[in-house]
Amino acid sequence: MDLPGTVKVITDLDSVDQAEWDALILNSDYQAVDTRNAFTTKYPRVADHLYIFKVLPEGRQGDYGVLDRVSGLNNAEDGVTLALRWEVPGQEISVKQGFDRELRSSLVEAADSRAAQSGLDNPKALPAGVVLDAFAVGPQGIVLAGTLSAPNRGEVWFVPSEVSTLGPWITAAFASWRRRDPKKFPGVPDWWASSEWYSVAESAVARRIAEETATFEEAKTKFEASLMQLESELEEARKKATAGSRQLLRGQDDALQDAVRDALEELGFEVRDMDLEWEDKERREDFRITDSDDPKWLVLGDATGVTGNAKGGKMAVLQGYVTKFVFDEKPDDIPGMWYLLNREIEKDPAVRSSILRADEIEPFAAQQGLILDTTALFVLLRHAHEEPDDKPAIRKFLRTSFGLAGLSDVLTWIQSRQAVPTPSE
């Protein structure tokens, strides 16, 4: 950026006569602490008349850091050393009300970019006549940016090093210094930018800017209201799904059984909930499932949710239920078996391990048995909601499947359905 007046870049203050200059912009210390004498501590500082723009260090520089040491109007008062602090955990900051929007944004971005905060340790008290104007206060009260004014001194501005660009900050500092000392910092007065003294051309453009701003703010308000409404609807849908179909992904016990029953009925199966009929001590299969598309077809189903993987013993239990069913009902056809399984429920369904070994699955398939992964049932249900006309095909796919219907099997089947051209194509 272009700075007003004469500018000189230096690496050592001893290379200039400080009395010839009005302002100092730096990222190093301008106030030091000298403790070499055991009896007295000295505080060497740059010339008091200099106005200072200080970029605070990115991180810890030794165990102790000082921004400044200030004295008040009363010479009898002891000076106060303004210390710097580093590595204060937290990201939340409070920015001064009414602060410039661009500068506010750069402070928020700077704070967000840090793992921990650093800045001026907010003093409990200051000498008379000394004013600390905090632009942003972070965790534990540290001041990330602000100004410091003391009697008979130039004003000090300090900002964090992580601000995206220093240009707007230095411009704001010079504007402040101009108001305090227009002789040292001459320039365009504030009223010059007032719309009250615009030319006709300036006024026309300013009106267009105001109109565009108003249009944007209106659209922004509508967008935010719409987004809020959609987020509320999403939360409501999530609550409903969590208590319903998404139990197929993580559910166990009654919650899983209810979700399985509802999903099968949604697909068009008739589901007889046997838990409502069995005596508590005589419970067998959870469901007896039929399909009007194939009146002779019947399976006995049992829903189980486990944190680990499938247990082969459950298939033997289902086979026992079939034996009891045949003995009690003496049907013309022996029913099939569905082991409706939700396993490894704490894992993402996409990365869950294989269900049993082939030598465990094949004998079960030979007796019209199907292990139906409930995550696969969830995907089939979702597909049915998107393509209701596919419900008969889904039921046929399940009726004619034996052995294992896992997530990858169902996804492959859905893909094959989508690849089949419709008559209109």
C-alpha positions as CSV (number, residue, x, y, z in Angstrom):
1,M,0.0,0.0,0.0
2,D,1.0,3.6,-0.5
3,L,1.8,5.4,2.8
4,P,1.5,9.1,3.1
5,G,4.6,11.3,3.5
6,T,8.2,10.1,3.5
7,V,8.7,6.4,4.1
8,K,11.9,4.5,5.0
9,V,12.4,0.8,5.5
10,I,15.0,0.0,8.3
11,T,16.3,-3.0,10.1
12,D,17.8,-1.1,13.0
13,L,16.4,1.9,14.9
14,D,19.9,3.2,15.5
15,S,20.1,3.9,11.7
16,V,17.7,6.9,12.0
17,D,17.2,9.9,14.1
18,Q,13.8,9.1,15.7
19,A,13.1,12.9,16.3
20,E,12.8,13.3,12.5
21,W,10.0,10.7,12.2
22,D,6.3,10.6,13.2
23,A,5.2,7.0,13.0
24,L,6.7,3.6,13.3
25,I,5.3,0.4,11.8
26,L,7.0,-2.8,13.0
27,N,6.7,-6.5,13.9
28,S,9.4,-6.4,16.6
29,D,9.5,-4.9,20.1
30,Y,9.5,-1.2,20.7
31,Q,9.5,-1.6,24.5
32,A,12.2,-3.6,26.2
33,V,12.8,-4.8,29.8
34,D,16.4,-4.5,31.1
35,T,17.0,-6.5,34.3
36,R,20.8,-6.7,34.1
37,N,21.1,-4.5,37.2
38,A,20.0,-6.5,40.2
39,F,18.7,-3.4,42.0
40,T,16.8,-1.6,39.3
41,T,14.8,-2.6,36.2
42,K,14.9,-0.3,33.2
43,Y,12.4,-0.1,30.4
44,P,14.1,1.3,27.3
45,R,11.5,2.4,24.7
46,V,11.4,4.2,21.3
47,A,10.7,7.9,21.4
48,D,7.4,8.8,23.1
49,H,6.3,11.1,20.3
50,L,6.2,8.3,17.7
51,Y,2.8,6.9,16.7
52,I,3.2,3.1,16.5
53,F,1.6,0.3,14.5
54,K,2.7,-3.0,16.1
55,V,2.2,-6.4,14.5
56,L,2.1,-8.9,17.4
57,P,4.3,-11.9,17.1
58,E,2.9,-15.2,15.8
59,G,4.0,-17.3,18.7
60,R,5.9,-17.4,21.9
61,Q,9.1,-15.4,21.9
62,G,10.8,-16.5,25.2
63,D,8.9,-16.9,28.4
64,Y,8.0,-13.2,28.8
65,G,6.7,-10.6,26.3
66,V,5.9,-6.9,26.7
67,L,3.9,-4.6,24.6
68,D,4.5,-1.4,26.5
69,R,4.9,0.2,29.9
70,V,2.7,3.2,30.6
71,S,2.6,5.9,33.1
72,G,-0.3,8.2,33.8
73,L,-1.0,11.9,34.5
74,N,0.1,11.5,38.2
75,N,3.9,11.1,38.2
76,A,3.7,9.6,41.7
77,E,1.9,6.5,40.3
78,D,4.0,3.5,39.4
79,G,4.1,2.6,35.8
80,V,2.2,-0.5,34.6
81,T,3.9,-3.0,32.3
82,L,1.5,-4.4,29.7
83,A,2.5,-8.1,29.2
84,L,1.8,-10.4,26.3
85,R,0.4,-13.9,26.6
86,W,0.7,-16.9,24.3
87,E,-1.0,-20.3,23.9
88,V,-4.3,-19.4,25.5
89,P,-6.7,-22.2,24.4
90,G,-9.9,-21.3,22.5
91,Q,-11.2,-19.7,19.3
92,E,-14.2,-17.7,20.4
93,I,-13.7,-13.9,20.5
94,S,-15.8,-10.9,21.2
95,V,-15.4,-8.0,18.7
96,K,-16.2,-4.4,19.7
97,Q,-19.8,-3.4,18.8
98,G,-20.0,-1.2,15.7
99,F,-16.5,-2.1,14.6
100,D,-15.6,-1.8,10.9
101,R,-17.0,-4.9,9.1
102,E,-13.8,-5.6,7.0
103,L,-11.6,-5.3,10.1
104,R,-14.0,-7.4,12.1
105,S,-13.9,-10.2,9.5
106,S,-10.1,-10.3,9.5
107,L,-10.0,-10.6,13.3
108,V,-12.5,-13.5,13.3
109,E,-10.5,-15.2,10.5
110,A,-7.3,-14.7,12.4
111,A,-8.7,-16.2,15.6
112,D,-10.2,-19.1,13.7
113,S,-6.9,-19.9,12.0
114,R,-5.1,-20.4,15.4
115,A,-5.0,-23.5,17.5
116,A,-4.6,-21.2,20.6
117,Q,-4.8,-17.4,21.1
118,S,-2.1,-14.8,21.9
119,G,-2.3,-11.1,22.7
120,L,-2.2,-8.5,25.4
121,D,-2.9,-9.7,28.9
122,N,-5.8,-7.4,29.8
123,P,-4.6,-5.3,32.8
124,K,-6.8,-5.1,35.9
125,A,-6.1,-1.4,36.2
126,L,-4.3,1.4,34.2
127,P,-2.8,4.7,35.4
128,A,-5.0,7.8,35.1
129,G,-5.2,9.1,31.6
130,V,-4.2,5.8,30.0
131,V,-6.8,4.3,27.7
132,L,-6.9,0.8,26.3
133,D,-9.5,0.4,23.5
134,A,-9.9,-3.3,22.8
135,F,-11.1,-4.2,19.3
136,A,-11.3,-7.9,20.1
137,V,-11.2,-9.8,23.3
138,G,-10.4,-13.6,23.3
139,P,-10.4,-16.4,25.9
140,Q,-9.4,-15.5,29.4
141,G,-9.8,-11.8,28.5
142,I,-6.7,-11.4,26.3
143,V,-6.8,-8.5,23.9
144,L,-6.1,-9.6,20.3
145,A,-6.1,-6.1,18.8
146,G,-6.7,-2.6,20.0
147,T,-5.2,0.8,20.6
148,L,-3.3,2.2,23.5
149,S,-3.3,5.9,24.4
150,A,-1.1,7.5,27.1
151,P,-0.4,11.1,28.1
152,N,2.3,12.8,26.0
153,R,2.7,9.9,23.7
154,G,1.7,8.9,20.2
155,E,-1.2,6.4,19.9
156,V,-0.3,2.7,19.6
157,W,-2.2,0.3,17.4
158,F,-1.6,-3.5,17.7
159,V,-3.0,-6.3,15.6
160,P,-2.3,-10.1,15.3
161,S,0.1,-11.2,12.6
162,E,-2.5,-13.6,11.2
163,V,-4.8,-10.8,9.8
164,S,-5.1,-11.5,6.1
165,T,-3.8,-8.1,5.0
166,L,-2.4,-5.1,6.9
167,G,-3.5,-2.5,4.4
168,P,-7.0,-1.7,5.8
169,W,-5.6,-1.7,9.3
170,I,-2.8,0.8,8.6
171,T,-5.3,3.0,6.7
172,A,-7.6,3.0,9.8
173,A,-4.6,3.7,12.1
174,F,-3.5,6.7,10.0
175,A,-7.1,8.0,9.9
176,S,-7.2,7.8,13.7
177,W,-3.8,9.5,14.0
178,R,-4.9,12.3,11.6
179,R,-7.9,13.1,13.9
180,R,-5.6,13.2,16.9
181,D,-2.8,15.2,15.3
182,P,-3.6,16.7,11.8
183,K,-0.4,18.6,11.7
184,K,1.7,15.4,11.8
185,F,-0.6,13.5,9.6
186,P,-2.2,15.8,7.0
187,G,-4.5,14.4,4.5
188,V,-8.0,14.3,3.2
189,P,-10.4,15.3,6.0
190,D,-13.2,12.9,7.0
191,W,-16.0,15.1,5.7
192,W,-14.5,14.9,2.1
193,A,-15.9,11.4,1.8
194,S,-19.4,12.4,3.1
195,S,-22.2,11.8,0.6
196,E,-23.5,15.2,1.5
197,W,-20.9,16.7,-0.8
198,Y,-21.0,14.1,-3.6
199,S,-21.1,15.3,-7.2
200,V,-24.1,14.2,-9.4
201,A,-22.1,11.3,-10.9
202,E,-21.0,10.1,-7.4
203,S,-24.5,10.4,-6.1
204,A,-25.9,8.3,-9.0
205,V,-23.3,5.5,-8.4
206,A,-23.9,5.6,-4.6
207,R,-27.7,5.2,-5.2
208,R,-27.0,2.1,-7.4
209,I,-24.7,0.7,-4.7
210,A,-27.5,1.3,-2.1
211,E,-30.1,-0.4,-4.3
212,E,-27.9,-3.4,-5.0
213,T,-27.1,-3.7,-1.3
214,A,-30.8,-3.6,-0.4
215,T,-31.6,-6.2,-3.1
216,F,-28.8,-8.4,-1.8
217,E,-29.9,-8.0,1.8
218,E,-33.5,-8.9,0.9
219,A,-32.3,-12.0,-1.0
220,K,-30.0,-12.9,1.9
221,T,-32.8,-12.6,4.4
222,K,-35.0,-14.9,2.2
223,F,-32.2,-17.3,1.8
224,E,-31.4,-17.5,5.5
225,A,-35.1,-18.0,6.3
226,S,-35.4,-20.7,3.7
227,L,-32.3,-22.4,4.9
228,M,-33.5,-22.3,8.5
229,Q,-36.8,-23.8,7.5
230,L,-35.0,-26.6,5.5
231,E,-32.6,-27.3,8.4
232,S,-35.6,-27.6,10.7
233,E,-37.3,-30.0,8.3
234,L,-34.1,-32.0,8.0
235,E,-33.9,-32.3,11.8
236,E,-37.5,-33.4,12.0
237,A,-36.9,-36.0,9.2
238,R,-33.8,-37.2,11.0
239,K,-35.7,-37.7,14.2
240,K,-38.4,-39.6,12.4
241,A,-35.9,-41.8,10.5
242,T,-33.8,-42.4,13.6
243,A,-36.9,-43.8,15.4
244,G,-37.9,-45.6,12.2
245,S,-36.1,-46.9,9.1
246,R,-32.6,-45.9,10.3
247,Q,-33.0,-48.5,13.1
248,L,-32.2,-51.0,10.2
249,L,-28.7,-49.5,10.3
250,R,-28.0,-49.4,14.1
251,G,-31.0,-50.9,15.9
252,Q,-31.3,-53.9,18.2
253,D,-34.0,-55.7,20.0
254,D,-37.6,-54.4,19.8
255,A,-36.5,-51.2,17.9
256,L,-34.9,-53.3,15.2
257,Q,-37.8,-55.7,15.0
258,D,-40.3,-52.9,14.6
259,A,-38.2,-51.3,11.8
260,V,-37.9,-54.7,10.0
261,R,-41.6,-55.3,10.2
262,D,-42.5,-51.8,9.0
263,A,-40.0,-52.0,6.1
264,L,-41.3,-55.4,4.9
265,E,-44.8,-54.2,5.1
266,E,-43.9,-51.0,3.2
267,L,-42.4,-53.2,0.4
268,G,-45.7,-55.0,0.2
269,F,-45.1,-58.2,2.2
270,E,-47.7,-59.4,4.7
271,V,-46.0,-59.7,8.1
272,R,-47.5,-61.6,11.0
273,D,-45.8,-60.3,14.2
274,M,-45.5,-63.5,16.2
275,D,-44.2,-61.8,19.3
276,L,-47.8,-60.6,19.8
277,E,-49.0,-64.2,19.8
278,W,-46.4,-66.3,21.6
279,E,-46.5,-66.8,25.3
280,D,-43.5,-65.0,26.8
281,K,-41.7,-68.3,27.7
282,E,-42.6,-70.0,24.4
283,R,-41.4,-67.4,21.9
284,R,-40.1,-68.7,18.5
285,E,-39.7,-66.8,15.3
286,D,-40.4,-63.1,15.3
287,F,-42.3,-63.0,11.9
288,R,-44.2,-65.2,9.5
289,I,-43.9,-63.4,6.1
290,T,-46.0,-64.0,3.0
291,D,-46.5,-62.3,-0.4
292,S,-49.8,-62.1,-2.3
293,D,-47.8,-62.4,-5.5
294,D,-47.0,-66.0,-4.5
295,P,-49.7,-67.4,-2.2
296,K,-47.8,-70.6,-1.5
297,W,-44.6,-68.8,-0.4
298,L,-43.9,-68.4,3.3
299,V,-40.8,-67.7,5.4
300,L,-40.2,-67.6,9.1
301,G,-38.1,-64.6,10.0
302,D,-36.0,-63.6,13.0
303,A,-34.5,-60.1,13.5
304,T,-31.2,-59.8,15.4
305,G,-28.9,-56.8,16.1
306,V,-25.4,-57.4,17.4
307,T,-22.3,-55.3,18.0
308,G,-20.1,-58.1,16.6
309,N,-20.7,-60.3,13.6
310,A,-23.2,-63.0,12.8
311,K,-23.4,-66.2,14.9
312,G,-23.9,-69.5,13.1
313,G,-26.0,-70.8,16.0
314,K,-28.8,-68.4,15.1
315,M,-29.4,-70.3,11.9
316,A,-29.7,-73.6,13.8
317,V,-32.3,-71.9,16.0
318,L,-34.3,-70.8,13.0
319,Q,-34.1,-74.4,11.6
320,G,-35.6,-75.5,14.9
321,Y,-38.4,-73.1,14.5
322,V,-39.2,-74.5,11.1
323,T,-39.2,-78.1,12.5
324,K,-41.7,-77.0,15.2
325,F,-43.8,-75.1,12.6
326,V,-44.0,-78.2,10.3
327,F,-44.9,-80.4,13.3
328,D,-47.7,-78.0,14.5
329,E,-49.1,-76.8,11.2
330,K,-48.4,-79.8,8.8
331,P,-48.2,-77.5,5.8
332,D,-48.0,-78.8,2.2
333,D,-44.7,-76.9,1.7
334,I,-41.9,-76.4,4.1
335,P,-41.4,-72.7,4.8
336,G,-38.1,-70.9,4.1
337,M,-36.1,-69.0,6.7
338,W,-34.9,-65.3,6.9
339,Y,-32.2,-64.4,9.3
340,L,-32.6,-60.6,9.4
341,L,-29.3,-59.5,10.7
342,N,-27.9,-56.1,11.8
343,R,-24.3,-56.6,12.9
344,E,-21.2,-54.5,13.7
345,I,-23.7,-51.7,14.4
346,E,-21.1,-49.1,15.5
347,K,-19.3,-49.3,12.1
348,D,-20.3,-47.5,8.9
349,P,-22.3,-50.0,6.9
350,A,-20.0,-49.5,3.9
351,V,-17.0,-50.9,5.8
352,R,-18.5,-53.7,7.8
353,S,-16.8,-57.1,7.4
354,S,-18.2,-60.2,5.6
355,I,-21.1,-62.2,7.0
356,L,-19.9,-65.7,7.9
357,R,-18.0,-68.1,5.7
358,A,-19.3,-69.7,2.6
359,D,-19.3,-73.2,4.2
360,E,-21.6,-71.8,6.9
361,I,-24.0,-70.0,4.5
362,E,-24.4,-72.7,1.8
363,P,-26.1,-75.4,4.1
364,F,-28.5,-72.7,5.3
365,A,-29.2,-71.7,1.6
366,A,-29.9,-75.4,0.8
367,Q,-32.8,-75.3,3.2
368,Q,-34.3,-72.2,1.7
369,G,-32.5,-70.0,4.1
370,L,-31.6,-66.3,3.5
371,I,-29.4,-64.1,5.6
372,L,-30.8,-60.6,4.9
373,D,-28.5,-57.8,6.0
374,T,-30.8,-55.1,7.4
375,T,-28.6,-52.4,5.9
376,A,-29.4,-54.0,2.5
377,L,-33.1,-53.9,3.5
378,F,-32.7,-50.2,4.3
379,V,-31.3,-49.6,0.8
380,L,-34.1,-51.6,-0.8
381,L,-36.7,-49.6,1.2
382,R,-35.1,-46.3,0.1
383,H,-35.1,-47.4,-3.5
384,A,-38.8,-48.3,-3.1
385,H,-39.6,-44.8,-1.9
386,E,-37.8,-43.4,-4.9
387,E,-39.2,-46.0,-7.4
388,P,-42.6,-47.2,-5.9
389,D,-43.3,-49.3,-9.1
390,D,-40.2,-51.5,-8.3
391,K,-41.8,-52.9,-5.1
392,P,-43.1,-56.1,-6.8
393,A,-39.6,-56.6,-8.3
394,I,-38.0,-56.1,-4.9
395,R,-40.3,-58.7,-3.3
396,K,-39.5,-61.2,-6.1
397,F,-35.8,-60.6,-5.7
398,L,-36.0,-61.4,-2.0
399,R,-38.4,-64.4,-2.5
400,T,-36.0,-66.0,-4.9
401,S,-32.8,-65.2,-3.0
402,F,-31.0,-67.8,-0.8
403,G,-27.8,-67.8,1.1
404,L,-26.9,-64.1,1.6
405,A,-28.4,-60.8,0.5
406,G,-25.8,-58.3,1.7
407,L,-25.4,-54.6,1.0
408,S,-23.2,-55.1,-2.1
409,D,-25.7,-57.7,-3.5
410,V,-28.6,-55.3,-3.2
411,L,-26.6,-52.3,-4.7
412,T,-25.7,-54.5,-7.7
413,W,-29.3,-55.5,-8.1
414,I,-30.5,-51.9,-8.0
415,Q,-27.9,-50.9,-10.5
416,S,-29.0,-53.7,-12.8
417,R,-32.6,-52.5,-12.6
418,Q,-31.6,-48.9,-13.5
419,A,-29.7,-50.2,-16.5
420,V,-32.7,-52.0,-17.9
421,P,-34.4,-49.7,-20.5
422,T,-38.1,-49.0,-20.1
423,P,-40.6,-49.7,-22.9
424,S,-40.6,-45.9,-23.8
425,E,-36.9,-46.0,-24.4
